[in-house]
Amino acid sequence: MGIDNLRHTNRVNKKTDAKKLDLYIERIANYDKDALAGLYHMTSASVYSFALSLLKNIQDAEDVLHDTYLQVYKTAASYKSMNKPLAWILTIARNLSLMKLRNRKKIVDSKPQDWNSAFEAIPSVTAEDRLVLVSCMDKLTDEERQIIMLHTVSGYKHREVAGFLKIPLSTALSKYHRAIKKLRILLLEEN
């Protein structure tokens, strides 16, 4: 399985899903817990991957995942739809992740087994593929991993990734292409 195919496995239908997510958030604003469950089902893999890419610790990422949906539930009434509901949710996750990093005042190195759980959410990735991908991802820098996870696993466009990481688009693109090139070389070595 190539890394390029991974990008298409978890990508959402942007227009349809944005409308659906907006409806879920609107229902959550009226305290509809079923809508929260639906929103969680559609977005939790992206939120978890994003939190894990920032925190590099599986337990902290799970905490942020939980806290993100609590915050969504509390603040859904103030949500203003701009057809980017997932960006709003990820902004909440990013802020919670940064607060967690500030509170612990250190960055814990990521462990390969943490990345395995991010790939488990993608049905087309086999156990063998996961082992190879985790091994390769471990050889990337933290920023390269974040860019790869956001673009290929979560399905964000490069400009969205640049916005999340607060880097210029050209930097996000060049780091992405260098990381993909590095992954291809590593995958060839693994095979």
BELPEPE-V656307 format. One record per residue. BURIAL is b if it has 24 or more other C-alpha atoms within 12 Angstrom, else e. Layout:
((BURIAL) (BURIAL))
//
This chain:
((e) (b) (b) (e) (e) (b) (b) (e) (b) (b) (b) (b) (e) (e) (e) (e) (e) (b) (e) (b) (b) (b) (b) (b) (b) (b) (b) (b) (b) (e) (e) (e) (e) (e) (b) (b) (e) (e) (b) (b) (e) (b) (b) (b) (b) (b) (b) (b) (b) (b) (b) (b) (b) (b) (b) (b) (b) (b) (e) (b) (b) (b) (e) (b) (b) (b) (b) (b) (b) (b) (b) (b) (b) (e) (e) (b) (e) (e) (b) (e) (e) (e) (e) (b) (b) (b) (b) (b) (b) (b) (b) (b) (b) (b) (b) (b) (b) (b) (e) (b) (e) (e) (e) (e) (e) (e) (e) (e) (e) (b) (b) (b) (b) (b) (b) (b) (b) (b) (b) (b) (b) (b) (e) (e) (b) (e) (e) (e) (b) (b) (b) (b) (b) (b) (b) (b) (b) (b) (b) (b) (e) (b) (b) (b) (b) (b) (b) (b) (b) (b) (b) (b) (b) (b) (b) (b) (b) (b) (e) (b) (b) (b) (e) (b) (b) (e) (e) (e) (e) (e) (e) (b) (e) (e) (b) (b) (e) (e) (b) (b) (e) (b) (b) (e) (e) (e) (b) (e) (e) (e) (e))
//
